[in-house]
Amino acid sequence: MNLTVRPMCQSVYSGRMEGVKILVNSAFGYAVAGLASGLYYRELTKAQDFDGPTQLSIVHTHLLVLGVLFLLIVAIFERLFVLSASPLYRWFTVTFHAGLLLTVAMQLVHGTMQVFGKEASAAISGIAGIGHVLLTVAFVVFFLALRSAVARAPEHRDGREIDNASTNVEEVA
């Protein structure tokens, strides 16, 4: 009977966990920004006695859903499949962060202008549109990276061999 126990030492997992740490830290940053944007929306509209629709109301949601929830899901996939091993992963991270930051920045500008009763130019909508296009590209690249990571998954699972599980079961029986 061959029961090998591998110690959970930091050196074995530190390389794999680095990508997860970066994603979790990014999600935390977006959580802080999302909560701050919700506070900004509430306090600005209250101070200006504004009661109406504004782009500020959706900044909070964009940051929390895309910046926090989605990145935490990506962190799980990074831990399971080592997405960062794919050359597409860097393209995903750059386009995702650029797209999200550009989108919410323009929503903040446009929403603030709405609260102050200023007319927004078409350039603001155009720049926000570029942010949305970058997010779309990021999602496509993410799924391509995920597909390639899932295809090569057995060789990256915690240093364990998948076939050992069936061998150990046969030896026990």
Disulfide bonds with the S-S distance in Angstrom:
none
